[in-house]
Amino acid sequence: MKALVLVGGEGTRLRPLTLDTPKPALTLVDRPFIRYMVEWLGRHGVEQVVMACGFRAADLRASLGDEVPGGPAIHYVEEDEPLGTGGPLRFAAERGLLGGERFMALNGDVLTDLDLSALAAQHAEREATATLALHPVSDPTGYGLVRRREDGEVIEFLEKPDPSEIDTDEVNAGAYVLEPSVLELIPAGRAVSLEREVFPRLVGEGLYGRRLEGYWTDIGTPERYLEASWDILEGRVVSDVEPTAPGLLIAADARVDEGAKVGPRAVIGPACELADRASVIDSVLLDGCRVESGGAVRGAILAAGVEVGPDAVVEPGAVLGRGARVRPGVRIGEDARVAPGETVSV
């Protein structure tokens, strides 16, 4: 089976990390974020993945390549302008990348290990036109919900309903099995929403849903990015990552002085350097970061090449862009954003 993954967004909530790196190519623990999705698809028998790209497509291709070792082959299609969640499917099909067969379509901004094989099996059993992965959430008040019958047939979509209307906890998880006939419902040459324009037309016409338990989260904010990092390193989501210890990853070539403090939760990326009395707690340091003597990083994210000077402090929630520099003794406040290449001296 083939799968099309929507990766055209700009990841604005993760800026400044995504100012010079597309969100799918952003390193999560030890690999580009989108690679988790490709590996997940491979575990469920997907042989070819089509990346529907937009923002900084060349950077995404450079980071991921044309295959994941032992996994699916990867193809790329680049939109000239944003086409929503439905338009890219038609765009890819017109270029011969979907092959006129049953396929999967997925939003590329989630980290998950849901059982796609079960989703595909129900789709075939029901002879469905489209089958949506549904995931339970603890607080459904802020979501669009999906009502279905016991056999899985979708009967209604509730878009952020009034609390008195809520009678289900199942939300659209952004993963679908689709028949080629769905493409006929997508107009060519314009942005189209699968969720608002296509799926509602299929109610009563072979639209089904399958409840899937498991891990599912959107890493679209710094807080969720950090949470996803710890979930990977502590084994709450299925992945191929091998942590240094639960909650901790220190790259083999990182240089950590014996007088430095790391963790118990932290990611220390390749070529990072931590000097004597440096401390990194509940934080992610991407490639080539350096924390000088007495420098402290707590609950923060440092993009590649960031330097934290002696006795400088980076407070929780701060995000520092690629190549930023923090001068000695400077304190970066909570939730601060430092642009790529910026030097903070006061």
Secondary structure, 3 states (H helix, E strand, C coil): CEEEEEECCCCHHHCCCCCCCCHHHCEECCEEHHHHHHHHHHHCCCCEEEEEECCCHHHHHHHHCCECCCCCEEEEEECCCCCECCHHHHHHHHCCCCCCCCEEEEECCEEECCCHHHHHHHHHHHCCCEEEEEEECCCHHHCCEEEECCCCEEEEEECCCCHHHCCCCEEEEEEEEECHHHHHHCCCCCCECHHHHHHHHHCCCCEEEEECCCCEEECCCHHHHHHHHHHHHCCCCCCCCCCCECCEEECCCCEECCCCEECCCEEECCCCEECCCCEEECEEECCCCEECCCCEEECCEECCCCEECCCCEECCCCEECCCCEECCCCEECCCCEECCCCEECC
